[in-house]
Amino acid sequence: MIATTRTAKHRIFQCIDSGVLPESQLVVVAIDNSTFIVLLSSCIHEPFSLAAGGRFWK
């Protein structure tokens, strides 16, 4: 799984073991291929995700 925290100022993605039970403060993408971490962490993904997706407000 690939996960990132909801509360972080910067979006950092990490691979986590599938045996870990994520809690509510994690956003999890269940993908078995770690090459997607490159796409999620890229400078191209950030403007796309801000334009197309939701935002986390503090």
N, CA, C and O atoms as a Tinker XYZ file with bonds, in Angstrom:
   232  protein
     1  N      0.839000   -1.171000    0.000000    73     2
     2  CA     0.000000    0.000000    0.000000    64     1     3
     3  C      0.887000    1.237000    0.000000    63     2     4     5
     4  O      2.014000    1.215000    0.493000    81     3
     5  N      0.361000    2.298000   -0.555000    73     3     6
     6  CA     1.031000    3.596000   -0.532000    64     5     7
     7  C      0.180000    4.517000    0.333000    63     6     8     9
     8  O     -1.036000    4.586000    0.153000    81     7
     9  N      0.802000    5.224000    1.268000    73     7    10
    10  CA     0.046000    6.055000    2.195000    64     9    11
    11  C      0.694000    7.421000    2.380000    63    10    12    13
    12  O      1.897000    7.595000    2.184000    81    11
    13  N     -0.140000    8.384000    2.763000    73    11    14
    14  CA     0.312000    9.713000    3.139000    64    13    15
    15  C     -0.604000   10.207000    4.253000    63    14    16    17
    16  O     -1.739000    9.744000    4.371000    81    15
    17  N     -0.131000   11.130000    5.060000    73    15    18
    18  CA    -0.963000   11.636000    6.153000    64    17    19
    19  C     -1.847000   12.773000    5.669000    63    18    20    21
    20  O     -1.480000   13.512000    4.755000    81    19
    21  N     -3.005000   12.907000    6.282000    73    19    22
    22  CA    -3.925000   13.996000    5.938000    64    21    23
    23  C     -3.448000   15.335000    6.481000    63    22    24    25
    24  O     -3.736000   16.376000    5.891000    81    23
    25  N     -2.740000   15.327000    7.570000    73    23    26
    26  CA    -2.422000   16.560000    8.285000    64    25    27
    27  C     -1.079000   17.180000    7.919000    63    26    28    29
    28  O     -0.744000   18.247000    8.432000    81    27
    29  N     -0.313000   16.550000    7.058000    73    27    30
    30  CA     1.013000   17.066000    6.708000    64    29    31
    31  C      0.907000   18.294000    5.804000    63    30    32    33
    32  O     -0.002000   18.393000    4.980000    81    31
    33  N      1.827000   19.206000    5.965000    73    31    34
    34  CA     1.865000   20.386000    5.105000    64    33    35
    35  C      2.283000   20.002000    3.690000    63    34    36    37
    36  O      1.763000   20.545000    2.715000    81    35
    37  N      3.222000   19.067000    3.578000    73    35    38
    38  CA     3.714000   18.601000    2.282000    64    37    39
    39  C      3.291000   17.156000    2.084000    63    38    40    41
    40  O      3.338000   16.361000    3.022000    81    39
    41  N      2.883000   16.813000    0.888000    73    39    42
    42  CA     2.417000   15.476000    0.574000    64    41    43
    43  C      3.609000   14.564000    0.318000    63    42    44    45
    44  O      4.290000   14.700000   -0.699000    81    43
    45  N      3.858000   13.649000    1.222000    73    43    46
    46  CA     4.947000   12.678000    1.107000    64    45    47
    47  C      4.331000   11.290000    1.135000    63    46    48    49
    48  O      3.628000   10.938000    2.082000    81    47
    49  N      4.592000   10.504000    0.103000    73    47    50
    50  CA     4.026000    9.166000   -0.011000    64    49    51
    51  C      5.060000    8.133000    0.401000    63    50    52    53
    52  O      6.247000    8.278000    0.108000    81    51
    53  N      4.598000    7.077000    1.091000    73    51    54
    54  CA     5.463000    5.997000    1.539000    64    53    55
    55  C      4.787000    4.658000    1.295000    63    54    56    57
    56  O      3.562000    4.548000    1.344000    81    55
    57  N      5.597000    3.644000    1.032000    73    55    58
    58  CA     5.081000    2.278000    0.955000    64    57    59
    59  C      4.937000    1.748000    2.375000    63    58    60    61
    60  O      5.847000    1.878000    3.193000    81    59
    61  N      3.795000    1.153000    2.656000    73    59    62
    62  CA     3.604000    0.521000    3.958000    64    61    63
    63  C      3.185000   -0.925000    3.741000    63    62    64    65
    64  O      2.610000   -1.267000    2.708000    81    63
    65  N      3.470000   -1.755000    4.703000    73    63    66
    66  CA     3.173000   -3.177000    4.633000    64    65    67
    67  C      1.666000   -3.395000    4.620000    63    66    68    69
    68  O      0.927000   -2.683000    5.300000    81    67
    69  N      1.217000   -4.362000    3.863000    73    67    70
    70  CA    -0.216000   -4.636000    3.771000    64    69    71
    71  C     -0.802000   -5.178000    5.076000    63    70    72    73
    72  O     -2.022000   -5.235000    5.230000    81    71
    73  N      0.044000   -5.569000    5.997000    73    71    74
    74  CA    -0.427000   -6.024000    7.300000    64    73    75
    75  C     -0.766000   -4.891000    8.247000    63    74    76    77
    76  O     -1.359000   -5.122000    9.301000    81    75
    77  N     -0.400000   -3.674000    7.891000    73    75    78
    78  CA    -0.670000   -2.508000    8.735000    64    77    79
    79  C     -2.121000   -2.088000    8.541000    63    78    80    81
    80  O     -2.606000   -2.012000    7.412000    81    79
    81  N     -2.808000   -1.818000    9.641000    73    79    82
    82  CA    -4.176000   -1.320000    9.583000    64    81    83
    83  C     -4.133000    0.205000    9.645000    63    82    84    85
    84  O     -3.862000    0.755000   10.713000    81    83
    85  N     -4.390000    0.908000    8.539000    73    83    86
    86  CA    -4.303000    2.363000    8.554000    64    85    87
    87  C     -5.431000    2.987000    9.374000    63    86    88    89
    88  O     -6.544000    2.462000    9.418000    81    87
    89  N     -5.134000    4.100000   10.015000    73    87    90
    90  CA    -6.137000    4.795000   10.800000    64    89    91
    91  C     -6.712000    5.949000    9.993000    63    90    92    93
    92  O     -6.370000    6.103000    8.820000    81    91
    93  N     -7.561000    6.749000   10.580000    73    91    94
    94  CA    -8.316000    7.767000    9.850000    64    93    95
    95  C     -7.463000    8.943000    9.370000    63    94    96    97
    96  O     -7.906000    9.687000    8.495000    81    95
    97  N     -6.277000    9.134000    9.900000    73    95    98
    98  CA    -5.439000   10.253000    9.480000    64    97    99
    99  C     -4.541000    9.911000    8.300000    63    98   100   101
   100  O     -3.708000   10.727000    7.905000    81    99
   101  N     -4.693000    8.727000    7.734000    73    99   102
   102  CA    -3.910000    8.322000    6.570000    64   101   103
   103  C     -4.787000    8.237000    5.327000    63   102   104   105
   104  O     -5.933000    7.791000    5.385000    81   103
   105  N     -4.233000    8.668000    4.216000    73   103   106
   106  CA    -4.850000    8.452000    2.908000    64   105   107
   107  C     -4.082000    7.298000    2.285000    63   106   108   109
   108  O     -2.863000    7.377000    2.135000    81   107
   109  N     -4.779000    6.225000    1.919000    73   107   110
   110  CA    -4.125000    5.005000    1.457000    64   109   111
   111  C     -4.561000    4.685000    0.032000    63   110   112   113
   112  O     -5.742000    4.766000   -0.307000    81   111
   113  N     -3.575000    4.316000   -0.801000    73   111   114
   114  CA    -3.831000    3.830000   -2.152000    64   113   115
   115  C     -3.334000    2.393000   -2.180000    63   114   116   117
   116  O     -2.152000    2.126000   -1.961000    81   115
   117  N     -4.240000    1.482000   -2.450000    73   115   118
   118  CA    -3.890000    0.059000   -2.444000    64   117   119
   119  C     -3.411000   -0.356000   -3.835000    63   118   120   121
   120  O     -4.209000   -0.774000   -4.674000    81   119
   121  N     -2.119000   -0.239000   -4.070000    73   119   122
   122  CA    -1.502000   -0.604000   -5.344000    64   121   123
   123  C     -0.307000   -1.489000   -5.028000    63   122   124   125
   124  O      0.475000   -1.186000   -4.127000    81   123
   125  N     -0.168000   -2.572000   -5.761000    73   123   126
   126  CA     0.930000   -3.497000   -5.493000    64   125   127
   127  C      2.200000   -3.152000   -6.262000    63   126   128   129
   128  O      3.203000   -3.856000   -6.140000    81   127
   129  N      2.173000   -2.084000   -7.050000    73   127   130
   130  CA     3.326000   -1.687000   -7.851000    64   129   131
   131  C      3.907000   -0.387000   -7.290000    63   130   132   133
   132  O      3.228000    0.639000   -7.287000    81   131
   133  N      5.139000   -0.419000   -6.821000    73   131   134
   134  CA     5.730000    0.751000   -6.169000    64   133   135
   135  C      6.132000    1.861000   -7.140000    63   134   136   137
   136  O      6.546000    2.930000   -6.691000    81   135
   137  N      6.026000    1.650000   -8.446000    73   135   138
   138  CA     6.366000    2.724000   -9.393000    64   137   139
   139  C      5.350000    3.864000   -9.340000    63   138   140   141
   140  O      5.651000    4.967000   -9.794000    81   139
   141  N      4.165000    3.627000   -8.800000    73   139   142
   142  CA     3.179000    4.695000   -8.669000    64   141   143
   143  C      3.596000    5.743000   -7.655000    63   142   144   145
   144  O      3.100000    6.869000   -7.687000    81   143
   145  N      4.505000    5.384000   -6.751000    73   143   146
   146  CA     5.021000    6.369000   -5.798000    64   145   147
   147  C      5.729000    7.499000   -6.539000    63   146   148   149
   148  O      5.667000    8.654000   -6.117000    81   147
   149  N      6.391000    7.175000   -7.627000    73   147   150
   150  CA     7.078000    8.188000   -8.437000    64   149   151
   151  C      6.059000    9.156000   -9.031000    63   150   152   153
   152  O      6.273000   10.368000   -9.015000    81   151
   153  N      4.963000    8.632000   -9.550000    73   151   154
   154  CA     3.934000    9.493000  -10.130000    64   153   155
   155  C      3.256000   10.366000   -9.077000    63   154   156   157
   156  O      3.023000   11.552000   -9.311000    81   155
   157  N      2.940000    9.789000   -7.928000    73   155   158
   158  CA     2.275000   10.550000   -6.881000    64   157   159
   159  C      3.166000   11.627000   -6.288000    63   158   160   161
   160  O      2.668000   12.658000   -5.834000    81   159
   161  N      4.464000   11.410000   -6.283000    73   159   162
   162  CA     5.409000   12.362000   -5.711000    64   161   163
   163  C      5.948000   13.358000   -6.730000    63   162   164   165
   164  O      6.740000   14.229000   -6.372000    81   163
   165  N      5.540000   13.250000   -7.979000    73   163   166
   166  CA     6.113000   14.093000   -9.028000    64   165   167
   167  C      5.572000   15.518000   -8.987000    63   166   168   169
   168  O      4.512000   15.780000   -8.419000    81   167
   169  N      6.316000   16.425000   -9.596000    73   167   170
   170  CA     5.890000   17.822000   -9.656000    64   169   171
   171  C      4.724000   18.004000  -10.625000    63   170   172   173
   172  O      4.058000   19.038000  -10.590000    81   171
   173  N      4.469000   17.035000  -11.478000    73   171   174
   174  CA     3.325000   17.087000  -12.394000    64   173   175
   175  C      2.026000   16.749000  -11.650000    63   174   176   177
   176  O      0.975000   17.317000  -11.946000    81   175
   177  N      2.100000   15.842000  -10.703000    73   175   178
   178  CA     0.905000   15.402000   -9.984000    64   177   179
   179  C      0.350000   16.481000   -9.067000    63   178   180   181
   180  O     -0.867000   16.567000   -8.902000    81   179
   181  N      1.191000   17.298000   -8.472000    73   179   182
   182  CA     0.724000   18.295000   -7.504000    64   181   183
   183  C     -0.265000   19.289000   -8.107000    63   182   184   185
   184  O     -1.357000   19.438000   -7.558000    81   183
   185  N      0.059000   19.990000   -9.224000    73   183   186
   186  CA    -0.936000   20.920000   -9.780000    64   185   187
   187  C     -2.208000   20.209000  -10.253000    63   186   188   189
   188  O     -3.306000   20.754000  -10.136000    81   187
   189  N     -2.060000   18.993000  -10.786000    73   187   190
   190  CA    -3.228000   18.230000  -11.215000    64   189   191
   191  C     -4.134000   17.906000  -10.036000    63   190   192   193
   192  O     -5.348000   18.091000  -10.113000    81   191
   193  N     -3.551000   17.427000   -8.954000    73   191   194
   194  CA    -4.359000   17.035000   -7.802000    64   193   195
   195  C     -5.019000   18.236000   -7.140000    63   194   196   197
   196  O     -6.139000   18.126000   -6.640000    81   195
   197  N     -4.344000   19.377000   -7.130000    73   195   198
   198  CA    -4.955000   20.574000   -6.553000    64   197   199
   199  C     -6.106000   21.086000   -7.419000    63   198   200   201
   200  O     -7.095000   21.597000   -6.893000    81   199
   201  N     -5.987000   20.953000   -8.729000    73   199   202
   202  CA    -7.045000   21.416000   -9.635000    64   201   203
   203  C     -8.224000   20.437000   -9.694000    63   202   204   205
   204  O     -9.375000   20.864000   -9.785000    81   203
   205  N     -7.947000   19.142000   -9.644000    73   203   206
   206  CA    -8.986000   18.151000   -9.862000    64   205   207
   207  C     -9.560000   17.572000   -8.564000    63   206   208   209
   208  O    -10.680000   17.061000   -8.562000    81   207
   209  N     -8.819000   17.645000   -7.484000    73   207   210
   210  CA    -9.252000   16.971000   -6.267000    64   209   211
   211  C     -9.574000   17.933000   -5.139000    63   210   212   213
   212  O     -9.577000   19.154000   -5.300000    81   211
   213  N     -9.847000   17.328000   -3.986000    73   211   214
   214  CA   -10.157000   18.106000   -2.804000    64   213   215
   215  C     -8.900000   18.650000   -2.160000    63   214   216   217
   216  O     -7.781000   18.256000   -2.487000    81   215
   217  N     -9.116000   19.554000   -1.247000    73   215   218
   218  CA    -7.996000   20.147000   -0.500000    64   217   219
   219  C     -8.228000   19.902000    0.983000    63   218   220   221
   220  O     -9.363000   19.821000    1.454000    81   219
   221  N     -7.136000   19.789000    1.693000    73   219   222
   222  CA    -7.211000   19.594000    3.145000    64   221   223
   223  C     -6.983000   20.946000    3.803000    63   222   224   225
   224  O     -5.896000   21.516000    3.705000    81   223
   225  N     -7.994000   21.449000    4.464000    73   223   226
   226  CA    -7.896000   22.737000    5.162000    64   225   227
   227  C     -7.674000   22.483000    6.639000    63   226   228   229
   228  O     -8.254000   21.563000    7.215000    81   227
   229  N     -6.847000   23.288000    7.237000    73   227   230
   230  CA    -6.576000   23.171000    8.672000    64   229   231
   231  C     -7.379000   24.191000    9.430000    63   230   232
   232  O     -7.293000   24.257000   10.656000    81   231
